Amino acid sequence: MTNTDRILTLLQDGPMSRGEIARRLGLPGKKTQWELMNMRNKGLIDLIGQGRFSRWCLPGQAPNQVADLVAQHEQNVVTRYLSGAL
């Protein structure tokens, strides 16, 4: 199994940092970075965020912040209704 295959399999669990990917696969940091950048250039994976808070993920796996905010608002409306506030 190639490193690309191993990374793709690992990212099926969700977005991860470069350090976490390197630790789980037992790869050096620079080798992991090279693999990730190569995979990103081929369109196999995406990068979410910047700097130390960035995470690598499969395409379409990035969180949808708008959907999360709508869900949070709807939950708040439901919670207020059930509590009798509405």
MDAnalysis code that builds the backbone (N, CA, C; Angstrom):
import MDAnalysis as mda
import numpy as np

u = mda.Universe.empty(258, n_residues=86, atom_resindex=np.repeat(np.arange(86), 3), trajectory=True)
u.add_TopologyAttr("name", ["N", "CA", "C"] * 86)
u.add_TopologyAttr("resid", np.arange(1, 87))
u.add_TopologyAttr("resname", ["MET", "THR", "ASN", "THR", "ASP", "ARG", "ILE", "LEU", "THR", "LEU", "LEU", "GLN", "ASP", "GLY", "PRO", "MET", "SER", "ARG", "GLY", "GLU", "ILE", "ALA", "ARG", "ARG", "LEU", "GLY", "LEU", "PRO", "GLY", "LYS", "LYS", "THR", "GLN", "TRP", "GLU", "LEU", "MET", "ASN", "MET", "ARG", "ASN", "LYS", "GLY", "LEU", "ILE", "ASP", "LEU", "ILE", "GLY", "GLN", "GLY", "ARG", "PHE", "SER", "ARG", "TRP", "CYS", "LEU", "PRO", "GLY", "GLN", "ALA", "PRO", "ASN", "GLN", "VAL", "ALA", "ASP", "LEU", "VAL", "ALA", "GLN", "HIS", "GLU", "GLN", "ASN", "VAL", "VAL", "THR", "ARG", "TYR", "LEU", "SER", "GLY", "ALA", "LEU"])
u.atoms.positions = np.array([
    [0.851, -1.171, 0.000],
    [0.000, 0.000, 0.000],
    [0.905, 1.245, 0.000],
    [0.628, 2.174, -0.897],
    [1.444, 3.388, -0.986],
    [1.087, 4.361, 0.125],
    [1.952, 5.350, 0.330],
    [1.655, 6.386, 1.327],
    [0.389, 7.144, 0.961],
    [0.160, 7.364, -0.321],
    [-1.061, 8.044, -0.773],
    [-2.287, 7.244, -0.354],
    [-2.268, 5.952, -0.580],
    [-3.387, 5.087, -0.187],
    [-3.585, 5.104, 1.328],
    [-2.492, 5.067, 2.058],
    [-2.574, 5.070, 3.519],
    [-3.177, 6.376, 4.035],
    [-2.785, 7.499, 3.436],
    [-3.323, 8.801, 3.852],
    [-4.801, 8.903, 3.505],
    [-5.182, 8.469, 2.314],
    [-6.591, 8.512, 1.921],
    [-7.446, 7.657, 2.859],
    [-6.938, 6.502, 3.230],
    [-7.665, 5.633, 4.159],
    [-7.788, 6.297, 5.528],
    [-6.723, 6.895, 5.982],
    [-6.722, 7.555, 7.288],
    [-7.699, 8.730, 7.321],
    [-7.766, 9.518, 6.248],
    [-8.631, 10.701, 6.212],
    [-10.120, 10.355, 6.097],
    [-10.444, 9.095, 5.889],
    [-11.852, 8.701, 5.888],
    [-12.469, 8.868, 7.276],
    [-11.619, 8.918, 8.313],
    [-12.098, 9.136, 9.683],
    [-12.423, 10.598, 9.952],
    [-12.011, 11.498, 9.052],
    [-12.275, 12.921, 9.222],
    [-11.007, 13.743, 9.076],
    [-11.150, 15.080, 9.076],
    [-10.001, 15.970, 8.924],
    [-8.960, 15.779, 10.021],
    [-7.684, 15.907, 9.631],
    [-6.573, 15.733, 10.581],
    [-5.454, 16.707, 10.265],
    [-4.677, 17.021, 11.287],
    [-3.505, 17.864, 11.093],
    [-2.378, 17.039, 10.467],
    [-1.393, 17.751, 9.928],
    [-0.243, 17.066, 9.339],
    [0.487, 16.249, 10.401],
    [0.636, 16.809, 11.587],
    [1.325, 16.105, 12.665],
    [0.617, 14.825, 13.065],
    [-0.701, 14.884, 13.115],
    [-1.473, 13.689, 13.481],
    [-1.332, 12.608, 12.416],
    [-1.367, 13.026, 11.145],
    [-1.197, 12.069, 10.048],
    [0.190, 11.429, 10.128],
    [1.216, 12.247, 10.339],
    [2.590, 11.730, 10.427],
    [2.727, 10.730, 11.570],
    [2.163, 11.072, 12.738],
    [2.251, 10.163, 13.901],
    [1.558, 8.838, 13.626],
    [0.357, 8.914, 13.083],
    [-0.403, 7.674, 12.857],
    [0.231, 6.761, 11.818],
    [0.887, 7.373, 10.827],
    [1.491, 6.566, 9.773],
    [2.968, 6.268, 10.023],
    [3.563, 6.911, 11.024],
    [4.973, 6.687, 11.316],
    [5.891, 7.272, 10.263],
    [5.485, 8.367, 9.640],
    [6.290, 9.032, 8.619],
    [6.958, 10.270, 9.197],
    [8.136, 10.641, 8.681],
    [8.754, 11.898, 9.096],
    [7.882, 13.084, 8.656],
    [7.978, 14.193, 9.377],
    [7.160, 15.375, 9.083],
    [7.332, 15.916, 7.672],
    [8.583, 16.018, 7.214],
    [8.834, 16.562, 5.870],
    [8.293, 15.633, 4.777],
    [8.427, 14.339, 4.965],
    [7.897, 13.368, 3.995],
    [6.374, 13.463, 3.953],
    [5.753, 13.605, 5.123],
    [4.295, 13.731, 5.193],
    [3.846, 14.994, 4.477],
    [4.535, 16.113, 4.734],
    [4.183, 17.380, 4.087],
    [4.297, 17.255, 2.573],
    [5.362, 16.627, 2.094],
    [5.557, 16.456, 0.655],
    [4.416, 15.624, 0.058],
    [4.061, 14.534, 0.720],
    [2.972, 13.671, 0.245],
    [1.650, 14.442, 0.204],
    [1.362, 15.192, 1.271],
    [0.108, 15.942, 1.338],
    [0.033, 17.007, 0.246],
    [1.114, 17.740, 0.040],
    [1.114, 18.776, -1.000],
    [0.962, 18.155, -2.393],
    [1.612, 17.036, -2.623],
    [1.507, 16.335, -3.893],
    [0.064, 15.869, -4.127],
    [-0.553, 15.330, -3.073],
    [-1.943, 14.860, -3.179],
    [-2.898, 16.031, -3.398],
    [-2.629, 17.149, -2.739],
    [-3.474, 18.336, -2.920],
    [-3.372, 18.857, -4.356],
    [-2.160, 18.876, -4.896],
    [-1.965, 19.335, -6.275],
    [-2.699, 18.442, -7.279],
    [-2.873, 17.184, -6.939],
    [-3.599, 16.248, -7.805],
    [-5.110, 16.296, -7.567],
    [-5.549, 17.064, -6.556],
    [-6.978, 17.177, -6.260],
    [-7.532, 16.026, -5.437],
    [-6.651, 15.254, -4.806],
    [-7.101, 14.111, -4.018],
    [-7.570, 14.500, -2.623],
    [-7.007, 15.594, -2.081],
    [-7.366, 16.050, -0.741],
    [-7.454, 17.573, -0.735],
    [-8.050, 18.108, 0.330],
    [-8.178, 19.557, 0.507],
    [-7.543, 19.960, 1.826],
    [-7.226, 21.253, 1.929],
    [-6.689, 21.819, 3.162],
    [-7.695, 22.821, 3.700],
    [-8.064, 22.662, 4.963],
    [-8.994, 23.567, 5.630],
    [-8.194, 24.416, 6.604],
    [-8.407, 25.715, 6.608],
    [-7.767, 26.596, 7.576],
    [-6.344, 26.954, 7.205],
    [-5.707, 27.662, 8.147],
    [-4.347, 28.132, 7.917],
    [-3.498, 27.922, 9.154],
    [-2.214, 27.804, 8.931],
    [-1.264, 27.716, 10.040],
    [-1.453, 26.479, 10.895],
    [-1.259, 26.662, 12.186],
    [-1.292, 25.517, 13.088],
    [-2.679, 24.918, 13.261],
    [-3.707, 25.633, 12.829],
    [-5.075, 25.125, 12.956],
    [-5.581, 24.479, 11.665],
    [-4.714, 24.348, 10.669],
    [-5.144, 23.760, 9.396],
    [-5.338, 22.255, 9.538],
    [-6.230, 21.735, 8.732],
    [-6.539, 20.302, 8.733],
    [-6.643, 19.828, 7.287],
    [-6.180, 18.613, 7.052],
    [-6.281, 17.977, 5.746],
    [-7.527, 17.109, 5.744],
    [-8.229, 17.083, 4.603],
    [-9.446, 16.277, 4.515],
    [-9.675, 15.822, 3.084],
    [-10.590, 14.885, 2.936],
    [-11.003, 14.431, 1.616],
    [-11.899, 15.497, 0.998],
    [-11.954, 15.583, -0.337],
    [-12.847, 16.559, -0.962],
    [-14.293, 16.349, -0.507],
    [-14.967, 17.446, -0.183],
    [-16.350, 17.374, 0.270],
    [-16.499, 17.076, 1.741],
    [-15.398, 16.900, 2.449],
    [-15.437, 16.557, 3.859],
    [-15.323, 17.796, 4.752],
    [-15.027, 18.939, 4.149],
    [-14.874, 20.171, 4.926],
    [-16.205, 20.552, 5.565],
    [-16.163, 21.011, 6.789],
    [-17.410, 21.388, 7.458],
    [-18.069, 22.574, 6.766],
    [-19.384, 22.566, 6.735],
    [-20.147, 23.650, 6.142],
    [-20.572, 24.580, 7.272],
    [-19.894, 25.709, 7.410],
    [-20.138, 26.604, 8.527],
    [-21.541, 27.203, 8.486],
    [-22.066, 27.481, 7.287],
    [-23.416, 28.034, 7.183],
    [-24.440, 27.019, 7.683],
    [-24.312, 25.773, 7.253],
    [-25.242, 24.730, 7.699],
    [-25.149, 24.537, 9.207],
    [-23.934, 24.618, 9.762],
    [-23.769, 24.474, 11.210],
    [-24.465, 25.605, 11.960],
    [-24.358, 26.832, 11.448],
    [-25.016, 27.968, 12.093],
    [-26.532, 27.860, 12.016],
    [-27.062, 27.423, 10.879],
    [-28.507, 27.248, 10.729],
    [-29.002, 26.176, 11.696],
    [-28.288, 25.070, 11.782],
    [-28.682, 23.989, 12.690],
    [-28.656, 24.471, 14.138],
    [-27.650, 25.248, 14.483],
    [-27.556, 25.777, 15.844],
    [-28.730, 26.713, 16.126],
    [-29.083, 27.573, 15.173],
    [-30.213, 28.486, 15.349],
    [-31.517, 27.710, 15.494],
    [-31.714, 26.704, 14.636],
    [-32.942, 25.911, 14.711],
    [-33.033, 25.181, 16.049],
    [-31.935, 24.701, 16.543],
    [-31.943, 24.030, 17.836],
    [-32.326, 25.020, 18.935],
    [-31.828, 26.229, 18.837],
    [-32.159, 27.238, 19.834],
    [-33.644, 27.572, 19.794],
    [-34.244, 27.657, 18.604],
    [-35.672, 27.937, 18.470],
    [-36.479, 26.793, 19.061],
    [-36.102, 25.566, 18.756],
    [-36.800, 24.391, 19.287],
    [-36.672, 24.351, 20.808],
    [-35.486, 24.593, 21.299],
    [-35.271, 24.571, 22.747],
    [-36.137, 25.636, 23.439],
    [-36.203, 26.823, 22.844],
    [-37.032, 27.877, 23.438],
    [-38.506, 27.510, 23.383],
    [-38.949, 26.897, 22.301],
    [-40.358, 26.501, 22.180],
    [-40.711, 25.448, 23.236],
    [-39.839, 24.450, 23.346],
    [-40.106, 23.378, 24.320],
    [-40.085, 23.873, 25.756],
    [-39.302, 24.900, 26.016],
    [-39.247, 25.428, 27.369],
    [-40.410, 26.369, 27.678],
    [-41.207, 26.667, 26.640],
    [-42.370, 27.540, 26.823],
    [-42.051, 29.003, 26.607],
    [-40.856, 29.323, 26.169],
    [-40.485, 30.717, 25.973],
    [-41.120, 31.310, 24.721],
    [-41.547, 30.475, 23.774],
    [-42.169, 30.981, 22.545],
    [-43.655, 30.765, 22.556],
])
